[in-house]
Structures are given as structure tokens and as C-alpha cells.
Amino acid sequence: MQNIYISVDERGVERSLRKFKRMCDTYGIVKMYRARQEYKKPSVKMKEKLEAAEKRRRKTAFKTHRSKSKI
């Protein structure tokens, strides 16, 4: 785990806050925090993972089928 340090300079607080949020997304801090909020059984995690993969496959297939029909 790394600590994130952001210095606020003359550009303003909003810009530094946006940079902080981007860094948190890059390091996966928000995703890790949400995963640790509650315990999920390994079987539930696997089921969610398989469902997400199937959703991605359907989405990709839909996009490729749609783009081929336009040509």
C-alpha cells in the first residue's frame, strides 16, 4: 500500500482534488475499499466474475455484429 501525497499549489484546490481522485483511480484504492466493505463468499465472487465476463462477451459480440451489418 502506498501513500498518496498531493501538494496544493497556486492553481487551486479543485485542480489538486481532481488529481487526487485520478491517482486513487489509478492505484485502485476505491475498488479495493469497496471490496473490503463487506465479506463475500468465494462462490459468490466467482459467480459475479463469471456473470461479468458473460456480459462483456455479449456486449463485444453485439458491437461486432452491429458494425458488420452497417458495412
N, C-alpha and C positions, 0 to 999 in steps of 0.2 A: 504494500500500500504506500502510495506516495502522497506527500502533502502538496497542495496546490497553493502557490503564493501569487497574488496579483497586486501590483502596486498601482495606486490611484494617482494619476498624474494630472496635468493641466487640461487634458482632453475631457475629463469629466467622469462622473461616477457611472453614468449609464453605459458608456463605452466599456469601462472596466467590468461592469456586471455582465455585459454580453460576452466578453472574452472569458470570464469565469464560467459562464454557462456552457460555452463551446468546449472549454477544456474538460469540464465534467462529463460532457457527452463523449468526448474523445477517449477519455480514460475509462468510461463505462461505470462511473460512480453511481449514477441514477439507476441504471439497470441492476447493479449489484444491491443497492439499497432496497429496491422493490422486491428483489428475490429473497432478501433476508427478513422481510417484514413478517412473513408467515411461513410455517413449515409445510412443505408439500411432500407427500409420499413419493417414492421413486416411480411407482406405477403411474401416478397422476402426471408427474413430469414427463415421462415417456409418452403417455397418451397425448399430452399437449404438444409435444415436439413432433409427433407423427402427424397430428392434425394440421400443424403449421406448415409442415413440409408438403402435405397434400394440397393445402390451399395455395402455396407457391407454385406447385406443379400445374394446378388448374388455371391459375392466373397467367402463367407463361404460355400454356397451350392455347388459351383464349386469345392472347395477344398475337401469337404467331399465326393462328388460324385467321384471325381478323385481318392481319396485314397481308396475308397471301390472297385473300378474297378481293382486296382492293386492286390488286395488280391486274 
